[in-house]
Amino acid sequence: MYVILSERLGTVGAKFHPGDGVNIEALLAGGFIGVSSTTKAAKSAKTETDTDTDTETKD
Amino acid sequence: MATSTLLSNPHVLINAVNMSDQCTAANFSIDYAQLTATAFGDVDNKYVKGLGDHSLTLSFYGSFAASETWATLNTLVGTTTTVIVSPEAPATPGTYSATNPGMTLTGTFLASLPVNFALGELNSMDVVFTGGVYSLDVS
């Protein structure tokens, strides 16, 4: 997924959908578009918390 | 008799980049090889259309600023791209019409990038895109 970095291509920040024959490498090298991050934030690890309120007592 | 007079103000897209404000001249040439099809018995030459060999010659002011002429063209040298020239800017980007057609070369090749410097003049870059598939976008 590409994002527009120059007004010469369109609205800055909008997604860029390359047309037929468009040279993506040249646009990237020229700084006209960038690669948007597709990695999602890692989920936090599930931790089990002991919600048991019972207390053990020894006689 | 001319029915309309238009100030030449074409719209130029190079690799999807709008370079109209740096462009000073555009010459879109649609050419086909002329193959002889004349045979015995004919009294006049006949021709049929051969391979297309189209080109687009453009003149730009030579700005080296970010996102300007040099940044657009330098990375295209020795590669192929798509170029579109229309008589005027489309009302909606990418939407052309019969009266404002998008003359398109897809997969056209840029072989060189001459940069012209002259005393007392704005520097310029004149490029020629050659080959590629010609189409006329009127959608």
N, CA and C atoms of all chains as a GROMACS GRO file, in nm:
protein
  594
    1MET      N    1   0.085  -0.119   0.000
    1MET     CA    2   0.000   0.000   0.000
    1MET      C    3   0.089   0.125   0.000
    2TYR      N    4   0.054   0.219  -0.089
    2TYR     CA    5   0.134   0.340  -0.102
    2TYR      C    6   0.053   0.462  -0.058
    3VAL      N    7   0.126   0.560  -0.008
    3VAL     CA    8   0.061   0.683   0.036
    3VAL      C    9   0.127   0.801  -0.037
    4ILE      N   10   0.046   0.898  -0.076
    4ILE     CA   11   0.094   1.013  -0.152
    4ILE      C   12   0.168   1.109  -0.060
    5LEU      N   13   0.290   1.150  -0.104
    5LEU     CA   14   0.372   1.243  -0.026
    5LEU      C   15   0.389   1.378  -0.095
    6SER      N   16   0.344   1.388  -0.219
    6SER     CA   17   0.359   1.512  -0.296
    6SER      C   18   0.225   1.554  -0.353
    7GLU      N   19   0.200   1.684  -0.350
    7GLU     CA   20   0.074   1.736  -0.406
    7GLU      C   21   0.066   1.716  -0.557
    8ARG      N   22   0.177   1.689  -0.620
    8ARG     CA   23   0.176   1.669  -0.764
    8ARG      C   24   0.106   1.538  -0.804
    9LEU      N   25   0.087   1.451  -0.708
    9LEU     CA   26   0.017   1.326  -0.736
    9LEU      C   27  -0.127   1.330  -0.688
   10GLY      N   28  -0.156   1.414  -0.595
   10GLY     CA   29  -0.290   1.421  -0.539
   10GLY      C   30  -0.284   1.472  -0.396
   11THR      N   31  -0.382   1.435  -0.320
   11THR     CA   32  -0.390   1.481  -0.183
   11THR      C   33  -0.286   1.409  -0.097
   12VAL      N   34  -0.204   1.488  -0.033
   12VAL     CA   35  -0.100   1.430   0.051
   12VAL      C   36  -0.164   1.351   0.165
   13GLY      N   37  -0.115   1.231   0.181
   13GLY     CA   38  -0.167   1.144   0.286
   13GLY      C   39  -0.270   1.044   0.236
   14ALA      N   40  -0.323   1.070   0.116
   14ALA     CA   41  -0.421   0.976   0.060
   14ALA      C   42  -0.350   0.853   0.004
   15LYS      N   43  -0.425   0.746  -0.008
   15LYS     CA   44  -0.369   0.624  -0.065
   15LYS      C   45  -0.346   0.644  -0.214
   16PHE      N   46  -0.237   0.589  -0.264
   16PHE     CA   47  -0.203   0.600  -0.404
   16PHE      C   48  -0.227   0.466  -0.473
   17HIS      N   49  -0.312   0.469  -0.575
   17HIS     CA   50  -0.340   0.349  -0.653
   17HIS      C   51  -0.277   0.366  -0.790
   18PRO      N   52  -0.164   0.301  -0.813
   18PRO     CA   53  -0.092   0.322  -0.940
   18PRO      C   54  -0.173   0.273  -1.060
   19GLY      N   55  -0.172   0.354  -1.164
   19GLY     CA   56  -0.237   0.315  -1.288
   19GLY      C   57  -0.149   0.224  -1.370
   20ASP      N   58  -0.200   0.185  -1.485
   20ASP     CA   59  -0.128   0.094  -1.573
   20ASP      C   60   0.002   0.158  -1.621
   21GLY      N   61   0.111   0.088  -1.601
   21GLY     CA   62   0.240   0.133  -1.652
   21GLY      C   63   0.314   0.232  -1.565
   22VAL      N   64   0.257   0.270  -1.453
   22VAL     CA   65   0.323   0.368  -1.366
   22VAL      C   66   0.445   0.303  -1.300
   23ASN      N   67   0.556   0.376  -1.301
   23ASN     CA   68   0.682   0.327  -1.248
   23ASN      C   69   0.689   0.356  -1.098
   24ILE      N   70   0.655   0.257  -1.018
   24ILE     CA   71   0.650   0.275  -0.873
   24ILE      C   72   0.788   0.303  -0.815
   25GLU      N   73   0.889   0.233  -0.864
   25GLU     CA   74   1.025   0.251  -0.811
   25GLU      C   75   1.071   0.396  -0.828
   26ALA      N   76   1.037   0.456  -0.943
   26ALA     CA   77   1.077   0.594  -0.967
   26ALA      C   78   1.004   0.690  -0.872
   27LEU      N   79   0.879   0.663  -0.846
   27LEU     CA   80   0.802   0.749  -0.754
   27LEU      C   81   0.855   0.737  -0.612
   28LEU      N   82   0.892   0.617  -0.575
   28LEU     CA   83   0.949   0.597  -0.440
   28LEU      C   84   1.085   0.667  -0.429
   29ALA      N   85   1.167   0.650  -0.532
   29ALA     CA   86   1.301   0.710  -0.530
   29ALA      C   87   1.293   0.862  -0.532
   30GLY      N   88   1.194   0.917  -0.600
   30GLY     CA   89   1.179   1.061  -0.608
   30GLY      C   90   1.110   1.122  -0.489
   31GLY      N   91   1.063   1.039  -0.398
   31GLY     CA   92   0.998   1.090  -0.279
   31GLY      C   93   0.854   1.134  -0.301
   32PHE      N   94   0.793   1.088  -0.408
   32PHE     CA   95   0.655   1.128  -0.436
   32PHE      C   96   0.553   1.043  -0.360
   33ILE      N   97   0.591   0.920  -0.334
   33ILE     CA   98   0.504   0.831  -0.256
   33ILE      C   99   0.588   0.760  -0.152
   34GLY      N  100   0.522   0.704  -0.056
   34GLY     CA  101   0.588   0.624   0.046
   34GLY      C  102   0.508   0.497   0.069
   35VAL      N  103   0.569   0.408   0.138
   35VAL     CA  104   0.502   0.283   0.170
   35VAL      C  105   0.438   0.298   0.306
   36SER      N  106   0.307   0.282   0.308
   36SER     CA  107   0.238   0.293   0.436
   36SER      C  108   0.262   0.168   0.517
   37SER      N  109   0.267   0.186   0.646
   37SER     CA  110   0.292   0.073   0.735
   37SER      C  111   0.170  -0.019   0.736
   38THR      N  112   0.198  -0.145   0.708
   38THR     CA  113   0.089  -0.243   0.709
   38THR      C  114   0.096  -0.334   0.829
   39THR      N  115   0.197  -0.310   0.912
   39THR     CA  116   0.210  -0.395   1.030
   39THR      C  117   0.124  -0.340   1.142
   40LYS      N  118   0.041  -0.424   1.194
   40LYS     CA  119  -0.045  -0.384   1.304
   40LYS      C  120   0.032  -0.390   1.435
   41ALA      N  121  -0.010  -0.308   1.525
   41ALA     CA  122   0.054  -0.308   1.656
   41ALA      C  123   0.033  -0.443   1.723
   42ALA      N  124   0.139  -0.490   1.781
   42ALA     CA  125   0.130  -0.621   1.845
   42ALA      C  126   0.033  -0.616   1.961
   43LYS      N  127  -0.044  -0.721   1.968
   43LYS     CA  128  -0.137  -0.727   2.080
   43LYS      C  129  -0.061  -0.755   2.209
   44SER      N  130  -0.112  -0.700   2.312
   44SER     CA  131  -0.047  -0.726   2.440
   44SER      C  132  -0.069  -0.871   2.480
   45ALA      N  133   0.029  -0.923   2.547
   45ALA     CA  134   0.020  -1.063   2.586
   45ALA      C  135  -0.093  -1.082   2.686
   46LYS      N  136  -0.160  -1.193   2.666
   46LYS     CA  137  -0.267  -1.223   2.759
   46LYS      C  138  -0.207  -1.270   2.892
   47THR      N  139  -0.249  -1.210   2.994
   47THR     CA  140  -0.202  -1.251   3.126
   47THR      C  141  -0.323  -1.289   3.211
   48GLU      N  142  -0.308  -1.400   3.272
   48GLU     CA  143  -0.417  -1.444   3.357
   48GLU      C  144  -0.396  -1.387   3.497
   49THR      N  145  -0.499  -1.327   3.540
   49THR     CA  146  -0.491  -1.272   3.676
   49THR      C  147  -0.582  -1.355   3.766
   50ASP      N  148  -0.532  -1.376   3.876
   50ASP     CA  149  -0.608  -1.458   3.971
   50ASP      C  150  -0.714  -1.372   4.037
   51THR      N  151  -0.838  -1.400   3.997
   51THR     CA  152  -0.948  -1.320   4.054
   51THR      C  153  -1.017  -1.395   4.167
   52ASP      N  154  -0.958  -1.509   4.199
   52ASP     CA  155  -1.018  -1.588   4.306
   52ASP      C  156  -1.002  -1.516   4.439
   53THR      N  157  -1.113  -1.488   4.498
   53THR     CA  158  -1.108  -1.412   4.624
   53THR      C  159  -1.105  -1.502   4.747
   54ASP      N  160  -1.122  -1.631   4.714
   54ASP     CA  161  -1.118  -1.722   4.830
   54ASP      C  162  -0.979  -1.727   4.889
   55THR      N  163  -0.976  -1.731   5.015
   55THR     CA  164  -0.847  -1.740   5.083
   55THR      C  165  -0.840  -1.870   5.157
   56GLU      N  166  -0.728  -1.929   5.140
   56GLU     CA  167  -0.709  -2.057   5.210
   56GLU      C  168  -0.655  -2.032   5.349
   57THR      N  169  -0.717  -2.096   5.438
   57THR     CA  170  -0.671  -2.081   5.576
   57THR      C  171  -0.638  -2.217   5.632
   58LYS      N  172  -0.536  -2.220   5.702
   58LYS     CA  173  -0.495  -2.346   5.766
   58LYS      C  174  -0.532  -2.340   5.913
   59ASP      N  175  -0.586  -2.452   5.952
   59ASP     CA  176  -0.624  -2.460   6.093
   59ASP      C  177  -0.504  -2.491   6.180
   60MET      N  178  -1.283   2.784  -4.165
   60MET     CA  179  -1.270   2.894  -4.068
   60MET      C  180  -1.269   2.836  -3.928
   61ALA      N  181  -1.181   2.886  -3.850
   61ALA     CA  182  -1.173   2.835  -3.712
   61ALA      C  183  -1.300   2.868  -3.636
   62THR      N  184  -1.351   2.768  -3.566
   62THR     CA  185  -1.473   2.790  -3.488
   62THR      C  186  -1.443   2.819  -3.342
   63SER      N  187  -1.321   2.793  -3.301
   63SER     CA  188  -1.284   2.824  -3.163
   63SER      C  189  -1.136   2.854  -3.158
   64THR      N  190  -1.101   2.940  -3.069
   64THR     CA  191  -0.960   2.973  -3.048
   64THR      C  192  -0.928   2.946  -2.903
   65LEU      N  193  -0.832   2.859  -2.882
   65LEU     CA  194  -0.799   2.820  -2.746
   65LEU      C  195  -0.657   2.859  -2.713
   66LEU      N  196  -0.638   2.912  -2.596
   66LEU     CA  197  -0.503   2.935  -2.545
   66LEU      C  198  -0.445   2.799  -2.509
   67SER      N  199  -0.334   2.768  -2.568
   67SER     CA  200  -0.276   2.637  -2.544
   67SER      C  201  -0.231   2.625  -2.400
   68ASN      N  202  -0.296   2.538  -2.326
   68ASN     CA  203  -0.266   2.520  -2.184
   68ASN      C  204  -0.283   2.374  -2.147
   69PRO      N  205  -0.202   2.287  -2.208
   69PRO     CA  206  -0.223   2.144  -2.188
   69PRO      C  207  -0.186   2.099  -2.049
   70HIS      N  208  -0.232   1.981  -2.018
   70HIS     CA  209  -0.208   1.918  -1.888
   70HIS      C  210  -0.115   1.799  -1.913
   71VAL      N  211  -0.008   1.792  -1.836
   71VAL     CA  212   0.095   1.691  -1.860
   71VAL      C  213   0.116   1.608  -1.736
   72LEU      N  214   0.094   1.477  -1.748
   72LEU     CA  215   0.121   1.384  -1.640
   72LEU      C  216   0.236   1.293  -1.680
   73ILE      N  217   0.341   1.295  -1.601
   73ILE     CA  218   0.456   1.208  -1.624
   73ILE      C  219   0.463   1.109  -1.510
   74ASN      N  220   0.440   0.985  -1.539
   74ASN     CA  221   0.442   0.882  -1.434
   74ASN      C  222   0.346   0.919  -1.321
   75ALA      N  223   0.230   0.968  -1.359
   75ALA     CA  224   0.123   1.008  -1.266
   75ALA      C  225   0.152   1.139  -1.194
   76VAL      N  226   0.267   1.202  -1.221
   76VAL     CA  227   0.304   1.328  -1.156
   76VAL      C  228   0.262   1.444  -1.246
   77ASN      N  229   0.188   1.537  -1.191
   77ASN     CA  230   0.143   1.654  -1.266
   77ASN      C  231   0.258   1.752  -1.282
   78MET      N  232   0.309   1.763  -1.405
   78MET     CA  233   0.423   1.850  -1.431
   78MET      C  234   0.385   1.969  -1.519
   79SER      N  235   0.257   1.999  -1.523
   79SER     CA  236   0.210   2.106  -1.613
   79SER      C  237   0.274   2.241  -1.582
   80ASP      N  238   0.296   2.270  -1.454
   80ASP     CA  239   0.346   2.402  -1.419
   80ASP      C  240   0.494   2.421  -1.447
   81GLN      N  241   0.562   2.314  -1.490
   81GLN     CA  242   0.702   2.326  -1.530
   81GLN      C  243   0.722   2.305  -1.679
   82CYS      N  244   0.616   2.269  -1.747
   82CYS     CA  245   0.625   2.232  -1.888
   82CYS      C  246   0.598   2.354  -1.978
   83THR      N  247   0.679   2.369  -2.080
   83THR     CA  248   0.662   2.483  -2.172
   83THR      C  249   0.629   2.440  -2.314
   84ALA      N  250   0.646   2.313  -2.345
   84ALA     CA  251   0.613   2.267  -2.480
   84ALA      C  252   0.591   2.117  -2.478
   85ALA      N  253   0.496   2.072  -2.556
   85ALA     CA  254   0.468   1.928  -2.567
   85ALA      C  255   0.435   1.897  -2.713
   86ASN      N  256   0.502   1.796  -2.764
   86ASN     CA  257   0.477   1.755  -2.902
   86ASN      C  258   0.448   1.606  -2.903
   87PHE      N  259   0.322   1.572  -2.912
   87PHE     CA  260   0.279   1.432  -2.909
   87PHE      C  261   0.267   1.385  -3.054
   88SER      N  262   0.349   1.289  -3.091
   88SER     CA  263   0.351   1.244  -3.230
   88SER      C  264   0.303   1.100  -3.240
   89ILE      N  265   0.194   1.081  -3.313
   89ILE     CA  266   0.136   0.947  -3.333
   89ILE      C  267   0.177   0.900  -3.473
   90ASP      N  268   0.262   0.801  -3.476
   90ASP     CA  269   0.319   0.757  -3.604
   90ASP      C  270   0.304   0.606  -3.621
   91TYR      N  271   0.279   0.567  -3.744
   91TYR     CA  272   0.274   0.425  -3.780
   91TYR      C  273   0.360   0.402  -3.903
   92ALA      N  274   0.419   0.286  -3.907
   92ALA     CA  275   0.495   0.250  -4.026
   92ALA      C  276   0.399   0.238  -4.144
   93GLN      N  277   0.446   0.283  -4.257
   93GLN     CA  278   0.365   0.281  -4.379
   93GLN      C  279   0.414   0.164  -4.465
   94LEU      N  280   0.334   0.057  -4.469
   94LEU     CA  281   0.375  -0.063  -4.541
   94LEU      C  282   0.313  -0.064  -4.680
   95THR      N  283   0.395  -0.090  -4.777
   95THR     CA  284   0.346  -0.096  -4.914
   95THR      C  285   0.261  -0.221  -4.935
   96ALA      N  286   0.146  -0.201  -4.993
   96ALA     CA  287   0.057  -0.314  -5.022
   96ALA      C  288   0.020  -0.315  -5.170
   97THR      N  289   0.101  -0.248  -5.247
   97THR     CA  290   0.074  -0.240  -5.391
   97THR      C  291   0.107  -0.373  -5.458
   98ALA      N  292   0.024  -0.418  -5.548
   98ALA     CA  293   0.045  -0.546  -5.616
   98ALA      C  294   0.036  -0.526  -5.767
   99PHE      N  295   0.074  -0.630  -5.839
   99PHE     CA  296   0.064  -0.624  -5.985
   99PHE      C  297  -0.081  -0.593  -6.024
  100GLY      N  298  -0.095  -0.514  -6.120
  100GLY     CA  299  -0.229  -0.476  -6.166
  100GLY      C  300  -0.274  -0.344  -6.108
  101ASP      N  301  -0.213  -0.304  -5.998
  101ASP     CA  302  -0.248  -0.174  -5.941
  101ASP      C  303  -0.186  -0.063  -6.025
  102VAL      N  304  -0.253   0.047  -6.031
  102VAL     CA  305  -0.199   0.161  -6.104
  102VAL      C  306  -0.163   0.275  -6.008
  103ASP      N  307  -0.190   0.251  -5.879
  103ASP     CA  308  -0.154   0.350  -5.777
  103ASP      C  309  -0.097   0.277  -5.658
  104ASN      N  310  -0.014   0.344  -5.583
  104ASN     CA  311   0.041   0.285  -5.462
  104ASN      C  312  -0.067   0.269  -5.356
  105LYS      N  313  -0.057   0.159  -5.283
  105LYS     CA  314  -0.147   0.135  -5.170
  105LYS      C  315  -0.062   0.110  -5.046
  106TYR      N  316  -0.115   0.151  -4.934
  106TYR     CA  317  -0.040   0.134  -4.810
  106TYR      C  318  -0.133   0.080  -4.701
  107VAL      N  319  -0.073   0.008  -4.608
  107VAL     CA  320  -0.145  -0.036  -4.489
  107VAL      C  321  -0.064   0.004  -4.367
  108LYS      N  322  -0.131   0.007  -4.256
  108LYS     CA  323  -0.067   0.050  -4.131
  108LYS      C  324   0.022  -0.060  -4.075
  109GLY      N  325   0.142  -0.023  -4.039
  109GLY     CA  326   0.235  -0.117  -3.976
  109GLY      C  327   0.247  -0.089  -3.827
  110LEU      N  328   0.362  -0.115  -3.772
  110LEU     CA  329   0.384  -0.097  -3.629
  110LEU      C  330   0.378   0.051  -3.591
  111GLY      N  331   0.321   0.078  -3.476
  111GLY     CA  332   0.321   0.213  -3.424
  111GLY      C  333   0.456   0.247  -3.366
  112ASP      N  334   0.498   0.372  -3.383
  112ASP     CA  335   0.625   0.418  -3.327
  112ASP      C  336   0.604   0.562  -3.281
  113HIS      N  337   0.544   0.574  -3.164
  113HIS     CA  338   0.498   0.704  -3.117
  113HIS      C  339   0.604   0.770  -3.028
  114SER      N  340   0.587   0.898  -3.010
  114SER     CA  341   0.682   0.969  -2.924
  114SER      C  342   0.616   1.093  -2.865
  115LEU      N  343   0.674   1.137  -2.755
  115LEU     CA  344   0.629   1.260  -2.690
  115LEU      C  345   0.752   1.340  -2.650
  116THR      N  346   0.763   1.458  -2.708
  116THR     CA  347   0.874   1.547  -2.677
  116THR      C  348   0.824   1.657  -2.585
  117LEU      N  349   0.895   1.675  -2.473
  117LEU     CA  350   0.852   1.772  -2.372
  117LEU      C  351   0.968   1.863  -2.334
  118SER      N  352   0.936   1.988  -2.309
  118SER     CA  353   1.034   2.083  -2.259
  118SER      C  354   0.991   2.130  -2.121
  119PHE      N  355   1.084   2.125  -2.027
  119PHE     CA  356   1.055   2.165  -1.889
  119PHE      C  357   1.155   2.269  -1.843
  120TYR      N  358   1.111   2.352  -1.749
  120TYR     CA  359   1.207   2.430  -1.673
  120TYR      C  360   1.281   2.334  -1.581
  121GLY      N  361   1.408   2.358  -1.562
  121GLY     CA  362   1.490   2.260  -1.492
  121GLY      C  363   1.501   2.283  -1.344
  122SER      N  364   1.393   2.268  -1.274
  122SER     CA  365   1.396   2.286  -1.129
  122SER      C  366   1.454   2.161  -1.062
  123PHE      N  367   1.546   2.187  -0.968
  123PHE     CA  368   1.607   2.077  -0.894
  123PHE      C  369   1.550   2.065  -0.752
  124ALA      N  370   1.445   2.140  -0.724
  124ALA     CA  371   1.383   2.134  -0.592
  124ALA      C  372   1.310   2.001  -0.575
  125ALA      N  373   1.274   1.972  -0.451
  125ALA     CA  374   1.204   1.847  -0.423
  125ALA      C  375   1.072   1.842  -0.499
  126SER      N  376   1.039   1.725  -0.550
  126SER     CA  377   0.914   1.700  -0.622
  126SER      C  378   0.900   1.782  -0.750
  127GLU      N  379   1.012   1.830  -0.803
  127GLU     CA  380   1.003   1.910  -0.925
  127GLU      C  381   1.062   1.832  -1.044
  128THR      N  382   1.111   1.902  -1.142
  128THR     CA  383   1.147   1.839  -1.270
  128THR      C  384   1.253   1.732  -1.256
  129TRP      N  385   1.362   1.767  -1.189
  129TRP     CA  386   1.472   1.671  -1.177
  129TRP      C  387   1.429   1.547  -1.101
  130ALA      N  388   1.359   1.567  -0.992
  130ALA     CA  389   1.315   1.453  -0.911
  130ALA      C  390   1.220   1.363  -0.989
  131THR      N  391   1.141   1.424  -1.078
  131THR     CA  392   1.045   1.346  -1.156
  131THR      C  393   1.112   1.267  -1.267
  132LEU      N  394   1.204   1.332  -1.338
  132LEU     CA  395   1.261   1.271  -1.458
  132LEU      C  396   1.386   1.187  -1.431
  133ASN      N  397   1.466   1.226  -1.335
  133ASN     CA  398   1.594   1.158  -1.313
  133ASN      C  399   1.577   1.010  -1.287
  134THR      N  400   1.476   0.974  -1.210
  134THR     CA  401   1.457   0.834  -1.174
  134THR      C  402   1.390   0.754  -1.286
  135LEU      N  403   1.350   0.821  -1.393
  135LEU     CA  404   1.284   0.751  -1.503
  135LEU      C  405   1.378   0.718  -1.618
  136VAL      N  406   1.498   0.774  -1.616
  136VAL     CA  407   1.591   0.751  -1.726
  136VAL      C  408   1.627   0.603  -1.734
  137GLY      N  409   1.613   0.548  -1.853
  137GLY     CA  410   1.644   0.408  -1.874
  137GLY      C  411   1.532   0.314  -1.834
  138THR      N  412   1.416   0.369  -1.806
  138THR     CA  413   1.302   0.286  -1.767
  138THR      C  414   1.180   0.322  -1.852
  139THR      N  415   1.073   0.251  -1.828
  139THR     CA  416   0.948   0.281  -1.897
  139THR      C  417   0.845   0.334  -1.797
  140THR      N  418   0.752   0.411  -1.850
  140THR     CA  419   0.650   0.469  -1.765
  140THR      C  420   0.528   0.502  -1.851
  141THR      N  421   0.432   0.569  -1.790
  141THR     CA  422   0.312   0.613  -1.860
  141THR      C  423   0.306   0.766  -1.861
  142VAL      N  424   0.278   0.823  -1.977
  142VAL     CA  425   0.265   0.968  -1.988
  142VAL      C  426   0.129   1.000  -2.049
  143ILE      N  427   0.068   1.107  -2.001
  143ILE     CA  428  -0.063   1.149  -2.051
  143ILE      C  429  -0.060   1.299  -2.077
  144VAL      N  430  -0.104   1.338  -2.194
  144VAL     CA  431  -0.117   1.480  -2.228
  144VAL      C  432  -0.261   1.505  -2.272
  145SER      N  433  -0.322   1.606  -2.214
  145SER     CA  434  -0.458   1.643  -2.255
  145SER      C  435  -0.461   1.792  -2.285
  146PRO      N  436  -0.554   1.837  -2.368
  146PRO     CA  437  -0.559   1.978  -2.407
  146PRO      C  438  -0.571   2.073  -2.288
  147GLU      N  439  -0.640   2.028  -2.185
  147GLU     CA  440  -0.651   2.109  -2.064
  147GLU      C  441  -0.667   2.016  -1.945
  148ALA      N  442  -0.655   2.070  -1.827
  148ALA     CA  443  -0.665   1.988  -1.707
  148ALA      C  444  -0.806   1.932  -1.693
  149PRO      N  445  -0.819   1.802  -1.667
  149PRO     CA  446  -0.953   1.746  -1.648
  149PRO      C  447  -1.016   1.800  -1.520
  150ALA      N  448  -1.149   1.819  -1.526
  150ALA     CA  449  -1.219   1.872  -1.409
  150ALA      C  450  -1.199   1.781  -1.289
  151THR      N  451  -1.208   1.652  -1.313
  151THR     CA  452  -1.179   1.552  -1.211
  151THR      C  453  -1.054   1.479  -1.254
  152PRO      N  454  -0.953   1.471  -1.167
  152PRO     CA  455  -0.828   1.405  -1.208
  152PRO      C  456  -0.852   1.265  -1.265
  153GLY      N  457  -0.794   1.243  -1.380
  153GLY     CA  458  -0.805   1.111  -1.442
  153GLY      C  459  -0.929   1.090  -1.526
  154THR      N  460  -1.015   1.191  -1.532
  154THR     CA  461  -1.139   1.179  -1.609
  154THR      C  462  -1.131   1.268  -1.732
  155TYR      N  463  -1.126   1.203  -1.847
  155TYR     CA  464  -1.113   1.277  -1.972
  155TYR      C  465  -1.243   1.268  -2.050
  156SER      N  466  -1.248   1.335  -2.162
  156SER     CA  467  -1.371   1.337  -2.241
  156SER      C  468  -1.336   1.349  -2.388
  157ALA      N  469  -1.438   1.344  -2.473
  157ALA     CA  470  -1.415   1.354  -2.617
  157ALA      C  471  -1.359   1.490  -2.654
  158THR      N  472  -1.396   1.592  -2.578
  158THR     CA  473  -1.346   1.726  -2.608
  158THR      C  474  -1.220   1.760  -2.530
  159ASN      N  475  -1.183   1.672  -2.439
  159ASN     CA  476  -1.057   1.689  -2.364
  159ASN      C  477  -0.994   1.550  -2.346
  160PRO      N  478  -0.949   1.492  -2.458
  160PRO     CA  479  -0.900   1.354  -2.452
  160PRO      C  480  -0.764   1.345  -2.384
  161GLY      N  481  -0.743   1.234  -2.319
  161GLY     CA  482  -0.613   1.205  -2.258
  161GLY      C  483  -0.530   1.122  -2.355
  162MET      N  484  -0.434   1.186  -2.417
  162MET     CA  485  -0.346   1.116  -2.511
  162MET      C  486  -0.240   1.043  -2.429
  163THR      N  487  -0.241   0.912  -2.438
  163THR     CA  488  -0.163   0.831  -2.344
  163THR      C  489  -0.063   0.743  -2.416
  164LEU      N  490   0.057   0.738  -2.361
  164LEU     CA  491   0.157   0.640  -2.401
  164LEU      C  492   0.187   0.554  -2.278
  165THR      N  493   0.157   0.426  -2.288
  165THR     CA  494   0.181   0.334  -2.177
  165THR      C  495   0.304   0.250  -2.208
  166GLY      N  496   0.396   0.245  -2.113
  166GLY     CA  497   0.519   0.168  -2.134
  166GLY      C  498   0.616   0.239  -2.227
  167THR      N  499   0.615   0.371  -2.224
  167THR     CA  500   0.706   0.447  -2.310
  167THR      C  501   0.842   0.463  -2.243
  168PHE      N  502   0.944   0.472  -2.324
  168PHE     CA  503   1.083   0.465  -2.275
  168PHE      C  504   1.148   0.603  -2.275
  169LEU      N  505   1.219   0.632  -2.166
  169LEU     CA  506   1.297   0.757  -2.158
  169LEU      C  507   1.445   0.719  -2.163
  170ALA      N  508   1.510   0.754  -2.272
  170ALA     CA  509   1.648   0.711  -2.292
  170ALA      C  510   1.749   0.806  -2.229
  171SER      N  511   1.719   0.935  -2.225
  171SER     CA  512   1.820   1.029  -2.176
  171SER      C  513   1.752   1.151  -2.114
  172LEU      N  514   1.832   1.224  -2.036
  172LEU     CA  515   1.782   1.344  -1.970
  172LEU      C  516   1.884   1.457  -1.989
  173PRO      N  517   1.876   1.526  -2.103
  173PRO     CA  518   1.967   1.638  -2.125
  173PRO      C  519   1.926   1.758  -2.040
  174VAL      N  520   2.023   1.818  -1.976
  174VAL     CA  521   1.999   1.937  -1.894
  174VAL      C  522   2.072   2.054  -1.959
  175ASN      N  523   1.998   2.161  -1.985
  175ASN     CA  524   2.054   2.274  -2.059
  175ASN      C  525   2.078   2.392  -1.965
  176PHE      N  526   2.202   2.439  -1.963
  176PHE     CA  527   2.236   2.558  -1.886
  176PHE      C  528   2.288   2.664  -1.984
  177ALA      N  529   2.239   2.786  -1.969
  177ALA     CA  530   2.287   2.894  -2.055
  177ALA      C  531   2.292   3.022  -1.974
  178LEU      N  532   2.389   3.105  -2.003
  178LEU     CA  533   2.407   3.229  -1.930
  178LEU      C  534   2.284   3.319  -1.944
  179GLY      N  535   2.230   3.363  -1.833
  179GLY     CA  536   2.118   3.456  -1.837
  179GLY      C  537   1.984   3.394  -1.869
  180GLU      N  538   1.978   3.263  -1.866
  180GLU     CA  539   1.850   3.197  -1.897
  180GLU      C  540   1.816   3.095  -1.789
  181LEU      N  541   1.688   3.068  -1.777
  181LEU     CA  542   1.646   2.959  -1.689
  181LEU      C  543   1.691   2.827  -1.751
  182ASN      N  544   1.746   2.741  -1.667
  182ASN     CA  545   1.789   2.614  -1.725
  182ASN      C  546   1.666   2.530  -1.759
  183SER      N  547   1.686   2.438  -1.849
  183SER     CA  548   1.573   2.360  -1.899
  183SER      C  549   1.614   2.215  -1.919
  184MET      N  550   1.514   2.131  -1.930
  184MET     CA  551   1.534   1.989  -1.956
  184MET      C  552   1.437   1.950  -2.067
  185ASP      N  553   1.492   1.901  -2.176
  185ASP     CA  554   1.411   1.859  -2.291
  185ASP      C  555   1.422   1.708  -2.304
  186VAL      N  556   1.310   1.640  -2.297
  186VAL     CA  557   1.312   1.494  -2.298
  186VAL      C  558   1.220   1.440  -2.408
  187VAL      N  559   1.252   1.319  -2.450
  187VAL     CA  560   1.173   1.253  -2.553
  187VAL      C  561   1.137   1.113  -2.504
  188PHE      N  562   1.010   1.089  -2.486
  188PHE     CA  563   0.961   0.955  -2.455
  188PHE      C  564   0.929   0.886  -2.587
  189THR      N  565   0.982   0.766  -2.605
  189THR     CA  566   0.961   0.697  -2.732
  189THR      C  567   0.901   0.559  -2.709
  190GLY      N  568   0.824   0.516  -2.806
  190GLY     CA  569   0.763   0.383  -2.801
  190GLY      C  570   0.647   0.379  -2.703
  191GLY      N  571   0.604   0.260  -2.674
  191GLY     CA  572   0.489   0.243  -2.586
  191GLY      C  573   0.360   0.228  -2.664
  192VAL      N  574   0.257   0.193  -2.592
  192VAL     CA  575   0.126   0.169  -2.652
  192VAL      C  576   0.045   0.299  -2.646
  193TYR      N  577   0.000   0.342  -2.763
  193TYR     CA  578  -0.079   0.465  -2.769
  193TYR      C  579  -0.227   0.435  -2.748
  194SER      N  580  -0.292   0.516  -2.667
  194SER     CA  581  -0.437   0.507  -2.651
  194SER      C  582  -0.493   0.646  -2.628
  195LEU      N  583  -0.621   0.658  -2.655
  195LEU     CA  584  -0.688   0.787  -2.638
  195LEU      C  585  -0.798   0.768  -2.534
  196ASP      N  586  -0.779   0.829  -2.418
  196ASP     CA  587  -0.876   0.814  -2.309
  196ASP      C  588  -0.983   0.921  -2.324
  197VAL      N  589  -1.105   0.878  -2.353
  197VAL     CA  590  -1.217   0.972  -2.364
  197VAL      C  591  -1.328   0.934  -2.267
  198SER      N  592  -1.295   0.850  -2.172
  198SER     CA  593  -1.397   0.804  -2.076
  198SER      C  594  -1.425   0.909  -1.971
   0.00000   0.00000   0.00000
